[in-house]
Amino acid sequence: MLLTGGALFAAAGLLGILIEVTPGGGVGGLDIAWNQLMAQVRQPWMLEIAYALNQIGGGWVAIALVPMIIIIALVLLRRWRGAVFAAAAFIAATGLTQILKHIFGRARPVDMLVMSDVGSFPSGHTANAMAIAVVLWLIFARAWVAVIGALWVVAMALSRTILSVHWASDTIGGALVGASAALVVGALLLRWASLGRGSVGWEGRPTIVAEE
């Protein structure tokens, strides 16, 4: 898990470098083509959903409110160790995202429909969504959790390009960073976090050791 997480973060860094060295920005013109496609196909109902996800997936809501809801829910489920793991993973995802944003300082699309912070790569909204999805899957290890998490990440990534606030490759980079943060922290804390009463480890097997 540690190697996989490290490899995913390295892949995000390499993607950022590829974007930097590609003439005209973007990866072989795919970013520009996707941005133009989204501008052509977006409908009012798509924008309504995208605006809602913009509020949920970014700013203080994503950094503080949503993580706190998840952490409190885990505590109420008597999985305080899982709550500690989740908190550490969310902090790591936010930190790694900001580091890469400041390293690359990529410009956002000029036609973006919402205001956002400096640095387009990687997408913080997508990184947060992926970190949440992977953390919950690692804690509960259920197929339906993985499916819902995957849909959540795809919806968040699409919403960022529908609003033209991110290039498509930004969302890919964000997904890589979010997954890498959750996996690296999981490699360090998940076995300990899986010792709670009735919790399930990442292998999908229930444990029987009660929390202290």
N, C-alpha and C positions, 0 to 999 in steps of 0.2 A: 504493500500500500504506500509506503514511503517513497519507493522508487517510482511508482506510477504517478504520485502527486508531484514529485520533483520533475519528472519528465513532462507532465502537462504544463507546469510553470515555465520550463525551458522552452516548450513549444510556443507558449504565449509570447515569450521574449523574442524568439526567432521570427514569429509572425510580425511583431512590431518592427524588427529590423528590416524584414522584407518590405514592409510598407514604406519605411523610410528611404530605402534605396531604389524603389520602383519609380521610374520617371513619371511625373505628373501626380504622384500620390495614389494610394489605392493599390490593389493587387491586379496588375494586368488589365486595368480598366473595369474589372468586375464590380468594384464598389460604385463607380459612377453609373454603370448600367443598372445596377440594382436600385440605386437611389432614384433614377429616372423612372423605373418601372413602378416603384412604390408611389411616386407622385401621380402616375397615370391611373392606377387601379384603386387607390384609396377612396372609400365611400364615407359619408357622414357617420354611419354606425361604427365603422372601423376607427374613425377618429375619436368617437366617444369612448370606446373601450381603451384606446391608446392613451387618451388623456387621463383616464382613471388609473391605468397601470403606471403612468408617469408619476402620479401622486403616491401610489402605494409602494412603488419600487425604488424610490429615491428620497434624498433629503433625510430629515429627522425621522420620518415615518419608517424608512427602510433601515436606517442605521440604529435607531433606538426603539421605536414603538413595536414594529413587527418582531424583532429579536426578543424583546421583553415578553411579548405575548407567548412566543414559543417557549421561552425559558420558564415562565410562570406555569404554563400548561404542563411542562415536564415535571416541575416540582410537585404540582398537584397530583400528578400520576405517580408520585413517589419515585421519581427517577432523577434525583438531584445530581447524580454523577453525569447522567446524560445532559442535564442542563448546563453543567460546567463545560462539558465537551462542546455543546452547541455554542455557548458564549465565546469560547476560545476560537472556534472555527469562524464565526461571524466577524470577530475582531481581525483575525488573520486575513480574511477575504477583503475586508475594507482596507486594511493597511497595504496589502500587496497591490491592490488596484490603484491606490493613490500613488504608490511608488512608481508604477509603470506610467501612470498619467503624467507625472512630473518628468520622468526620463524622456518620454517621447514627445509630449506636448503637441499632439496632432490636432490640426484644425478640424472643426466640425463642418458639416455641409452648410453652405451659405443660405439654403432655403429652409432651415430648421424652423419648426412651428412652436417650439417652447424654448425658454431660456434654460441654460445649464451651465455647469462649472467649466473651468479650463481643462482641456485635455480630452480628446475624443476617444483615444485608445488607452485602455480597453473600456468597454461599457460597464459602468458601476452597477447599473440596474440589472444587467444580465449576470454579472458576477454574484451579486447578492441573491438573485433568484436561484442560481446554480448551487451556491453554498447551502441555501436552505433545503433544496431538493436532495442533495447528497447527504447532508447531515441527518435529515429525517429518514432517508432510506437506510443509512448505516445504523441508526438507532432501532428502527422497527423492522427492517429487513422483510418487507412484504411487497409483493408484485404490484399491488394497487397503489402503494406509496410511490414506487418507481414510476408508474404510468402517470399519475397525477403530477409528480415532480417534473417529468419530462415535458408534459403539456404546459406547465407553468413557465418553464424556461423558454420554450419555443414561443409562447404567447408574448412574453416579456421582450425577447429578442426582436420579434416581428414588430412589436409596438414601437420600438426605438427607431426602426427604419421607416415605419409608416409616418412617424412624426418628423422624419429627416433630421433627427438630432444626433444620429450616429450612422456611420458607414457600416455595411454588413460585416466587414472584417473586425470591426470594433466589438460586435456582439459575439463573434467567435472567440476573440481574445478574452472577453469577459467570462464566457462560459468556461474556458480553460483555466482561468485564474480562480474562479469560484470553486471548481471541482478540485483543483490542486490544493487550495487552502484546506478544504474539508478533509481530503485524503491524508495530507501531511499531519494535520492535527489529530486525525483519526488514528494514524499509525502510532502516535505518541500516547493518546488518551483512551482510545475506544475499548481496549481490553479492560482497563480499569473502570470505564463508564458502563460496561456491560455487566458489572457485578451486582446491579440493583435487583431487588426482589421482582421477579416476573418479567425482567427485561429480556431483550433478545439481542444477541451479539450479531456482528456483521455476517457471521457464517450462517445465520438463520436458526441457530439452536438456542432454546431457552436456557437460562442459567438458573441456579437454585440458591446462590449465595445471597443472603439478605444484606441490604445496605446497613451500615452502622449508624 
